[in-house]
């Protein structure tokens, strides 16, 4: 079984966190078509002072692994999420929806064909 773990660092993202998490969770069927059986969504609340963690907890419950920590910065939040990830494949994106999670199935296909690293770019659009 192959699982994709998606890490979302979040700092004061109450206005957009529910949308991006919903979009990540919605790629499950497309991931299965791409050969990925499981999806793990990890939100690292990096010391937010707003309702980010509360929204994730109450809206998604156990469908999301919510980790709260004191503010360690973007890199610290990524490291925390990476350490918690259980999947064979690892991805991350920002909580402000600047990266579309809908491309993860395509990226996973490339990874499953033997690539050591697959990078998506917002700069190259089809």
BASE-229049 format. One record per atom (N, C-alpha, C, CB): atom name; residue number from 1; x, y, z. Coordinates in Angstrom, 1 decimal, always signed. Glycine has a CB too. Layout:
REM residues N
  at    i    east   north      up
  CA  NUM       X       Y       Z
...
END
This chain:
REM residues 126
  at    i    east   north      up
   N    1    +0.8    -1.2    +0.0
  CA    1    +0.0    +0.0    +0.0
   C    1    +0.9    +1.2    +0.0
  CB    1    -1.0    +0.0    +1.2
   N    2    +0.6    +2.2    -0.9
  CA    2    +1.3    +3.4    -0.9
   C    2    +0.4    +4.6    -0.4
  CB    2    +1.8    +3.7    -2.4
   N    3    +1.0    +5.4    +0.5
  CA    3    +0.2    +6.5    +1.0
   C    3    +1.0    +7.8    +0.7
  CB    3    +0.0    +6.3    +2.6
   N    4    +0.2    +8.8    +0.4
  CA    4    +0.8   +10.2    +0.3
   C    4    +0.5   +11.0    +1.5
  CB    4    +0.2   +10.9    -1.0
   N    5    +1.5   +11.5    +2.2
  CA    5    +1.3   +12.4    +3.3
   C    5    +1.5   +13.8    +2.8
  CB    5    +2.3   +12.0    +4.5
   N    6    +0.5   +14.6    +3.1
  CA    6    +0.5   +16.0    +2.7
   C    6    +0.6   +16.9    +3.9
  CB    6    -0.7   +16.4    +1.8
   N    7    +1.7   +17.7    +4.0
  CA    7    +1.9   +18.6    +5.2
   C    7    +1.5   +20.0    +4.8
  CB    7    +3.4   +18.5    +5.6
   N    8    +0.7   +20.6    +5.6
  CA    8    +0.3   +22.0    +5.4
   C    8    +0.7   +22.8    +6.7
  CB    8    -1.3   +22.1    +5.2
   N    9    +1.8   +23.6    +6.6
  CA    9    +2.1   +24.5    +7.7
   C    9    +1.1   +25.6    +7.7
  CB    9    +3.5   +25.0    +7.5
   N   10    +0.6   +26.0    +8.9
  CA   10    -0.4   +27.1    +8.9
   C   10    -0.1   +28.0   +10.1
  CB   10    -1.8   +26.4    +9.1
   N   11    -0.1   +29.3    +9.8
  CA   11    +0.0   +30.3   +10.8
   C   11    -1.0   +31.4   +10.5
  CB   11    +1.5   +30.9   +10.8
   N   12    -2.0   +31.5   +11.4
  CA   12    -3.1   +32.5   +11.3
   C   12    -3.8   +32.4    +9.9
  CB   12    -2.5   +33.9   +11.5
   N   13    -4.3   +31.2    +9.6
  CA   13    -4.9   +30.9    +8.3
   C   13    -6.4   +30.6    +8.5
  CB   13    -4.2   +29.8    +7.6
   N   14    -7.1   +31.2    +9.5
  CA   14    -8.5   +30.8    +9.7
   C   14    -9.4   +31.1    +8.5
  CB   14    -9.0   +31.6   +10.9
   N   15    -9.0   +32.1    +7.7
  CA   15    -9.9   +32.4    +6.6
   C   15    -9.8   +31.4    +5.4
  CB   15    -9.6   +33.7    +6.0
   N   16    -8.7   +30.6    +5.3
  CA   16    -8.5   +29.7    +4.2
   C   16    -8.2   +28.3    +4.5
  CB   16    -7.5   +30.2    +3.3
   N   17    -8.0   +28.0    +5.8
  CA   17    -7.5   +26.6    +6.1
   C   17    -8.6   +25.5    +5.7
  CB   17    -7.2   +26.5    +7.6
   N   18    -9.8   +25.8    +6.0
  CA   18   -10.9   +24.8    +5.7
   C   18   -10.9   +24.5    +4.2
  CB   18   -12.2   +25.3    +6.2
   N   19   -10.8   +25.5    +3.4
  CA   19   -10.8   +25.3    +1.9
   C   19    -9.7   +24.5    +1.4
  CB   19   -10.8   +26.7    +1.2
   N   20    -8.4   +24.8    +1.8
  CA   20    -7.3   +24.0    +1.3
   C   20    -7.3   +22.6    +1.9
  CB   20    -6.0   +24.7    +1.7
   N   21    -7.7   +22.3    +3.1
  CA   21    -7.8   +21.0    +3.6
   C   21    -8.9   +20.2    +2.9
  CB   21    -8.1   +21.0    +5.2
   N   22   -10.0   +20.8    +2.6
  CA   22   -11.1   +20.1    +1.9
   C   22   -10.6   +19.8    +0.5
  CB   22   -12.3   +21.1    +1.7
   N   23    -9.8   +20.6    -0.2
  CA   23    -9.3   +20.3    -1.5
   C   23    -8.3   +19.2    -1.5
  CB   23    -8.6   +21.6    -2.1
   N   24    -7.5   +19.2    -0.4
  CA   24    -6.5   +18.0    -0.3
   C   24    -7.3   +16.7    -0.1
  CB   24    -5.6   +18.3    +0.9
   N   25    -8.2   +16.7    +0.8
  CA   25    -9.0   +15.5    +1.1
   C   25    -9.7   +15.0    -0.2
  CB   25   -10.0   +15.7    +2.2
   N   26   -10.1   +15.9    -1.0
  CA   26   -10.9   +15.6    -2.2
   C   26   -10.1   +14.9    -3.3
  CB   26   -11.5   +16.8    -2.8
   N   27    -8.8   +14.9    -3.2
  CA   27    -8.0   +14.3    -4.3
   C   27    -7.8   +12.8    -4.1
  CB   27    -6.6   +14.9    -4.3
   N   28    -8.4   +12.2    -3.0
  CA   28    -8.3   +10.8    -2.7
   C   28    -8.6    +9.9    -3.9
  CB   28    -9.2   +10.5    -1.6
   N   29    -9.8   +10.1    -4.5
  CA   29   -10.1    +9.2    -5.7
   C   29    -9.1    +9.3    -6.8
  CB   29   -11.5    +9.5    -6.2
   N   30    -8.7   +10.5    -7.1
  CA   30    -7.7   +10.7    -8.2
   C   30    -6.3   +10.1    -7.9
  CB   30    -7.5   +12.2    -8.5
   N   31    -6.0   +10.1    -6.6
  CA   31    -4.8    +9.4    -6.1
   C   31    -4.9    +7.9    -6.4
  CB   31    -4.5    +9.7    -4.7
   N   32    -6.0    +7.3    -6.1
  CA   32    -6.2    +5.9    -6.3
   C   32    -6.0    +5.5    -7.8
  CB   32    -7.6    +5.4    -5.9
   N   33    -6.5    +6.4    -8.7
  CA   33    -6.3    +6.1   -10.1
   C   33    -4.8    +6.2   -10.5
  CB   33    -7.1    +7.2   -10.9
   N   34    -4.1    +7.1    -9.8
  CA   34    -2.6    +7.2   -10.0
   C   34    -1.8    +6.2    -9.4
  CB   34    -2.2    +8.6    -9.5
   N   35    -2.4    +5.3    -8.6
  CA   35    -1.7    +4.2    -7.9
   C   35    -1.4    +4.4    -6.5
  CB   35    -0.5    +3.9    -8.7
   N   36    -1.9    +5.4    -5.9
  CA   36    -1.7    +5.7    -4.5
   C   36    -3.0    +5.3    -3.7
  CB   36    -1.4    +7.2    -4.2
   N   37    -2.8    +4.4    -2.7
  CA   37    -3.9    +3.9    -2.0
   C   37    -4.4    +4.7    -0.9
  CB   37    -3.6    +2.5    -1.5
   N   38    -3.5    +5.5    -0.2
  CA   38    -3.9    +6.2    +1.0
   C   38    -3.5    +7.7    +0.9
  CB   38    -3.4    +5.5    +2.2
   N   39    -4.2    +8.5    +1.7
  CA   39    -3.9    +9.9    +1.8
   C   39    -3.9   +10.3    +3.3
  CB   39    -4.9   +10.7    +1.0
   N   40    -2.8   +10.9    +3.7
  CA   40    -2.7   +11.4    +5.1
   C   40    -2.6   +13.0    +5.0
  CB   40    -1.5   +10.8    +5.9
   N   41    -3.4   +13.7    +5.6
  CA   41    -3.4   +15.2    +5.6
   C   41    -2.9   +15.6    +7.0
  CB   41    -4.7   +15.8    +5.2
   N   42    -1.8   +16.4    +7.1
  CA   42    -1.2   +16.8    +8.3
   C   42    -1.2   +18.4    +8.3
  CB   42    +0.2   +16.3    +8.6
   N   43    -1.9   +19.0    +9.2
  CA   43    -1.9   +20.4    +9.4
   C   43    -1.0   +20.7   +10.6
  CB   43    -3.3   +21.0    +9.5
   N   44    +0.0   +21.5   +10.4
  CA   44    +0.8   +22.0   +11.5
   C   44    +0.5   +23.4   +11.8
  CB   44    +2.4   +21.8   +11.2
   N   45    -0.3   +23.6   +12.9
  CA   45    -0.6   +24.9   +13.4
   C   45    +0.6   +25.5   +14.1
  CB   45    -1.9   +25.0   +14.3
   N   46    +1.3   +26.5   +13.5
  CA   46    +2.5   +27.0   +14.0
   C   46    +2.4   +28.2   +14.9
  CB   46    +3.4   +27.4   +12.8
   N   47    +1.7   +28.0   +16.0
  CA   47    +1.5   +29.0   +17.0
   C   47    +0.5   +30.1   +16.6
  CB   47    +2.8   +29.7   +17.3
   N   48    -0.5   +29.7   +15.8
  CA   48    -1.5   +30.7   +15.4
   C   48    -2.2   +31.4   +16.6
  CB   48    -2.5   +30.1   +14.5
   N   49    -2.6   +32.6   +16.4
  CA   49    -3.3   +33.4   +17.4
   C   49    -4.7   +33.5   +17.1
  CB   49    -2.6   +34.7   +17.7
   N   50    -5.1   +32.9   +16.0
  CA   50    -6.5   +33.0   +15.5
   C   50    -7.2   +31.6   +15.7
  CB   50    -6.6   +33.4   +14.0
   N   51    -8.2   +31.3   +15.0
  CA   51    -9.0   +30.1   +15.1
   C   51    -8.5   +28.9   +14.2
  CB   51   -10.4   +30.4   +14.9
   N   52    -7.3   +29.0   +13.6
  CA   52    -6.9   +28.0   +12.7
   C   52    -7.0   +26.6   +13.2
  CB   52    -5.4   +28.3   +12.3
   N   53    -6.4   +26.3   +14.4
  CA   53    -6.5   +25.0   +14.9
   C   53    -7.9   +24.5   +15.3
  CB   53    -5.6   +24.9   +16.2
   N   54    -8.7   +25.4   +15.8
  CA   54   -10.1   +25.1   +16.2
   C   54   -10.9   +24.7   +14.9
  CB   54   -10.7   +26.3   +16.9
   N   55   -10.7   +25.5   +13.8
  CA   55   -11.4   +25.2   +12.6
   C   55   -11.0   +23.8   +12.1
  CB   55   -11.1   +26.2   +11.5
   N   56    -9.8   +23.5   +12.1
  CA   56    -9.3   +22.2   +11.6
   C   56    -9.9   +21.1   +12.5
  CB   56    -7.8   +22.1   +11.6
   N   57    -9.8   +21.3   +13.8
  CA   57   -10.3   +20.3   +14.8
   C   57   -11.8   +20.0   +14.6
  CB   57    -9.9   +20.7   +16.2
   N   58   -12.5   +21.1   +14.6
  CA   58   -14.0   +20.9   +14.6
   C   58   -14.6   +20.5   +13.2
  CB   58   -14.7   +22.2   +15.1
   N   59   -13.9   +21.0   +12.2
  CA   59   -14.4   +20.7   +10.8
   C   59   -14.0   +19.3   +10.3
  CB   59   -14.0   +21.8    +9.9
   N   60   -12.8   +18.9   +10.6
  CA   60   -12.3   +17.7   +10.0
   C   60   -12.1   +16.5   +11.0
  CB   60   -11.0   +18.0    +9.3
   N   61   -12.0   +16.8   +12.3
  CA   61   -11.9   +15.7   +13.3
   C   61   -10.7   +14.8   +13.0
  CB   61   -13.1   +14.9   +13.3
   N   62   -10.9   +13.5   +13.0
  CA   62    -9.9   +12.6   +12.8
   C   62    -9.5   +12.3   +11.3
  CB   62   -10.2   +11.2   +13.4
   N   63   -10.1   +13.1   +10.4
  CA   63    -9.7   +13.0    +9.0
   C   63    -8.4   +13.7    +8.7
  CB   63   -10.8   +13.5    +8.0
   N   64    -8.0   +14.5    +9.7
  CA   64    -6.7   +15.3    +9.6
   C   64    -5.9   +15.1   +10.8
  CB   64    -7.1   +16.8    +9.3
   N   65    -4.6   +15.0   +10.7
  CA   65    -3.7   +15.0   +11.8
   C   65    -3.3   +16.4   +12.1
  CB   65    -2.4   +14.1   +11.5
   N   66    -3.9   +17.0   +13.1
  CA   66    -3.6   +18.3   +13.5
   C   66    -2.5   +18.3   +14.6
  CB   66    -4.9   +19.1   +14.1
   N   67    -1.4   +19.1   +14.3
  CA   67    -0.3   +19.2   +15.3
   C   67    -0.2   +20.7   +15.6
  CB   67    +1.0   +18.7   +14.7
   N   68    -0.3   +21.0   +16.9
  CA   68    -0.1   +22.4   +17.3
   C   68    +1.2   +22.5   +18.0
  CB   68    -1.3   +22.9   +18.3
   N   69    +1.9   +23.6   +17.8
  CA   69    +3.2   +23.9   +18.4
   C   69    +3.4   +25.4   +18.5
  CB   69    +4.3   +23.3   +17.5
   N   70    +4.3   +25.8   +19.4
  CA   70    +4.7   +27.2   +19.5
   C   70    +5.3   +27.6   +18.1
  CB   70    +5.7   +27.4   +20.7
   N   71    +5.3   +28.8   +17.8
  CA   71    +5.8   +29.3   +16.5
   C   71    +7.3   +29.0   +16.3
  CB   71    +5.6   +30.8   +16.4
   N   72    +7.5   +28.2   +15.3
  CA   72    +8.9   +27.8   +14.9
   C   72    +9.2   +28.3   +13.5
  CB   72    +9.1   +26.3   +15.0
   N   73    +8.3   +29.0   +12.9
  CA   73    +8.5   +29.4   +11.5
   C   73    +8.1   +28.4   +10.5
  CB   73   +10.0   +29.9   +11.3
   N   74    +8.1   +28.8    +9.2
  CA   74    +7.7   +27.9    +8.2
   C   74    +8.5   +26.6    +8.1
  CB   74    +7.8   +28.7    +6.8
   N   75    +9.8   +26.8    +8.1
  CA   75   +10.7   +25.6    +8.1
   C   75   +10.5   +24.7    +9.3
  CB   75   +12.2   +26.0    +8.0
   N   76   +10.3   +25.3   +10.4
  CA   76   +10.1   +24.4   +11.6
   C   76    +8.8   +23.7   +11.5
  CB   76   +10.1   +25.3   +12.8
   N   77    +7.8   +24.3   +11.0
  CA   77    +6.5   +23.7   +10.8
   C   77    +6.6   +22.5    +9.8
  CB   77    +5.4   +24.7   +10.4
   N   78    +7.3   +22.8    +8.7
  CA   78    +7.5   +21.7    +7.8
   C   78    +8.2   +20.5    +8.4
  CB   78    +8.3   +22.2    +6.5
   N   79    +9.3   +20.8    +9.1
  CA   79   +10.1   +19.7    +9.8
   C   79    +9.2   +18.9   +10.7
  CB   79   +11.3   +20.2   +10.5
   N   80    +8.3   +19.6   +11.5
  CA   80    +7.4   +18.9   +12.4
   C   80    +6.5   +18.0   +11.6
  CB   80    +6.6   +19.9   +13.2
   N   81    +5.9   +18.5   +10.5
  CA   81    +5.0   +17.7    +9.7
   C   81    +5.7   +16.5    +9.1
  CB   81    +4.4   +18.6    +8.7
   N   82    +6.9   +16.7    +8.6
  CA   82    +7.7   +15.7    +7.9
   C   82    +8.0   +14.6    +8.9
  CB   82    +9.0   +16.2    +7.3
   N   83    +8.3   +14.9   +10.2
  CA   83    +8.6   +13.9   +11.2
   C   83    +7.4   +13.1   +11.5
  CB   83    +9.1   +14.6   +12.5
   N   84    +6.2   +13.7   +11.5
  CA   84    +4.9   +13.0   +11.8
   C   84    +4.4   +12.2   +10.7
  CB   84    +3.9   +14.0   +12.2
   N   85    +4.8   +12.4    +9.5
  CA   85    +4.3   +11.8    +8.3
   C   85    +4.6   +10.3    +8.3
  CB   85    +4.8   +12.4    +7.0
   N   86    +3.6    +9.5    +7.9
  CA   86    +3.7    +8.1    +7.9
   C   86    +3.7    +7.5    +6.4
  CB   86    +2.5    +7.4    +8.6
   N   87    +3.4    +8.3    +5.4
  CA   87    +3.3    +7.9    +4.1
   C   87    +4.7    +7.6    +3.4
  CB   87    +2.6    +8.8    +3.3
   N   88    +4.6    +6.8    +2.4
  CA   88    +5.8    +6.5    +1.6
   C   88    +6.2    +7.7    +0.7
  CB   88    +5.7    +5.2    +0.7
   N   89    +5.2    +8.5    +0.3
  CA   89    +5.3    +9.7    -0.5
   C   89    +5.0   +10.9    +0.4
  CB   89    +4.4    +9.6    -1.7
   N   90    +5.8   +11.9    +0.2
  CA   90    +5.6   +13.1    +1.0
   C   90    +5.5   +14.4    +0.2
  CB   90    +6.8   +13.3    +2.0
   N   91    +4.4   +15.1    +0.4
  CA   91    +4.2   +16.4    -0.3
   C   91    +3.9   +17.5    +0.7
  CB   91    +3.1   +16.2    -1.3
   N   92    +4.0   +18.7    +0.3
  CA   92    +3.6   +19.8    +1.1
   C   92    +3.1   +21.0    +0.3
  CB   92    +4.7   +20.3    +2.0
   N   93    +2.3   +21.8    +0.9
  CA   93    +1.8   +23.0    +0.2
   C   93    +1.4   +24.0    +1.2
  CB   93    +0.6   +22.7    -0.7
   N   94    +1.2   +25.3    +0.8
  CA   94    +0.9   +26.3    +1.7
   C   94    -0.6   +26.4    +2.0
  CB   94    +1.3   +27.7    +1.1
   N   95    -0.9   +26.9    +3.2
  CA   95    -2.3   +27.0    +3.6
   C   95    -3.1   +28.0    +2.9
  CB   95    -2.4   +27.3    +5.1
   N   96    -2.4   +28.9    +2.1
  CA   96    -3.2   +30.0    +1.5
   C   96    -3.6   +29.7    +0.0
  CB   96    -2.3   +31.2    +1.4
   N   97    -3.6   +28.4    -0.3
  CA   97    -4.0   +27.9    -1.6
   C   97    -3.2   +28.4    -2.8
  CB   97    -5.5   +28.3    -1.8
   N   98    -2.0   +28.8    -2.6
  CA   98    -1.1   +29.2    -3.7
   C   98    -0.7   +28.1    -4.6
  CB   98    +0.1   +30.0    -3.2
   N   99    -0.7   +26.9    -4.0
  CA   99    -0.3   +25.7    -4.8
   C   99    -1.5   +24.8    -4.9
  CB   99    +0.9   +24.9    -4.1
   N  100    -1.9   +24.3    -6.1
  CA  100    -3.1   +23.5    -6.2
   C  100    -2.9   +22.0    -5.8
  CB  100    -3.7   +23.6    -7.6
   N  101    -3.6   +21.5    -4.9
  CA  101    -3.4   +20.1    -4.5
   C  101    -3.9   +19.1    -5.6
  CB  101    -4.1   +19.8    -3.2
   N  102    -4.7   +19.6    -6.5
  CA  102    -5.2   +18.8    -7.6
   C  102    -4.1   +18.2    -8.5
  CB  102    -6.2   +19.6    -8.4
   N  103    -2.9   +18.7    -8.4
  CA  103    -1.8   +18.2    -9.2
   C  103    -1.0   +17.1    -8.5
  CB  103    -0.8   +19.3    -9.5
   N  104    -1.3   +16.8    -7.2
  CA  104    -0.6   +15.7    -6.5
   C  104    -0.7   +14.4    -7.2
  CB  104    -1.2   +15.6    -5.1
   N  105    -1.9   +14.0    -7.8
  CA  105    -2.0   +12.7    -8.5
   C  105    -0.9   +12.6    -9.6
  CB  105    -3.3   +12.5    -9.0
   N  106    -0.8   +13.6   -10.4
  CA  106    +0.2   +13.6   -11.5
   C  106    +1.6   +13.5   -10.9
  CB  106    +0.1   +14.9   -12.4
   N  107    +1.9   +14.3    -9.9
  CA  107    +3.2   +14.2    -9.3
   C  107    +3.5   +12.8    -8.7
  CB  107    +3.4   +15.3    -8.2
   N  108    +2.5   +12.2    -8.1
  CA  108    +2.7   +10.9    -7.5
   C  108    +2.9    +9.8    -8.6
  CB  108    +1.4   +10.5    -6.7
   N  109    +2.3   +10.0    -9.8
  CA  109    +2.5    +9.1   -10.9
   C  109    +4.0    +9.1   -11.2
  CB  109    +1.7    +9.4   -12.1
   N  110    +4.6   +10.3   -11.4
  CA  110    +6.0   +10.4   -11.7
   C  110    +6.9    +9.7   -10.6
  CB  110    +6.4   +11.9   -11.9
   N  111    +6.5   +10.0    -9.4
  CA  111    +7.3    +9.4    -8.2
   C  111    +7.2    +7.9    -8.3
  CB  111    +6.8    +9.9    -6.9
   N  112    +6.1    +7.4    -8.6
  CA  112    +5.9    +5.9    -8.6
   C  112    +6.6    +5.2    -9.8
  CB  112    +4.4    +5.6    -8.6
   N  113    +6.9    +6.0   -10.8
  CA  113    +7.7    +5.5   -11.9
   C  113    +9.2    +5.5   -11.7
  CB  113    +7.3    +6.3   -13.2
   N  114    +9.6    +5.8   -10.5
  CA  114   +11.0    +5.7   -10.1
   C  114   +11.7    +7.0    -9.8
  CB  114   +11.7    +5.0   -11.2
   N  115   +11.1    +8.2    -9.9
  CA  115   +11.7    +9.4    -9.6
   C  115   +12.0    +9.5    -8.2
  CB  115   +10.8   +10.6   -10.1
   N  116   +13.2   +10.0    -7.8
  CA  116   +13.6   +10.3    -6.4
   C  116   +12.9   +11.5    -5.9
  CB  116   +15.1   +10.3    -6.3
   N  117   +12.7   +12.5    -6.7
  CA  117   +12.2   +13.8    -6.3
   C  117   +11.3   +14.3    -7.5
  CB  117   +13.3   +14.8    -6.0
   N  118   +10.1   +14.8    -7.1
  CA  118    +9.2   +15.4    -8.1
   C  118    +8.9   +16.8    -7.6
  CB  118    +8.0   +14.6    -8.4
   N  119    +9.0   +17.8    -8.4
  CA  119    +8.7   +19.2    -8.0
   C  119    +7.7   +19.8    -8.9
  CB  119   +10.0   +20.1    -8.0
   N  120    +6.6   +20.4    -8.3
  CA  120    +5.6   +21.1    -9.1
   C  120    +6.0   +22.6    -9.1
  CB  120    +4.2   +20.9    -8.5
   N  121    +5.7   +23.3   -10.1
  CA  121    +6.0   +24.7   -10.2
   C  121    +4.8   +25.5   -10.6
  CB  121    +7.1   +25.0   -11.2
   N  122    +4.5   +26.6    -9.9
  CA  122    +3.4   +27.5   -10.3
   C  122    +3.8   +28.2   -11.5
  CB  122    +3.1   +28.4    -9.1
   N  123    +5.0   +28.3   -11.9
  CA  123    +5.5   +29.1   -12.9
   C  123    +5.3   +28.5   -14.3
  CB  123    +7.0   +29.4   -12.8
   N  124    +5.2   +27.2   -14.4
  CA  124    +5.0   +26.5   -15.7
   C  124    +3.6   +26.0   -15.8
  CB  124    +6.0   +25.4   -15.9
   N  125    +2.8   +26.7   -16.5
  CA  125    +1.4   +26.3   -16.7
   C  125    +1.2   +25.7   -18.1
  CB  125    +0.4   +27.5   -16.6
   N  126    +0.4   +24.6   -18.3
  CA  126    +0.2   +24.0   -19.6
   C  126    -0.5   +25.0   -20.6
  CB  126    -0.6   +22.7   -19.4
END
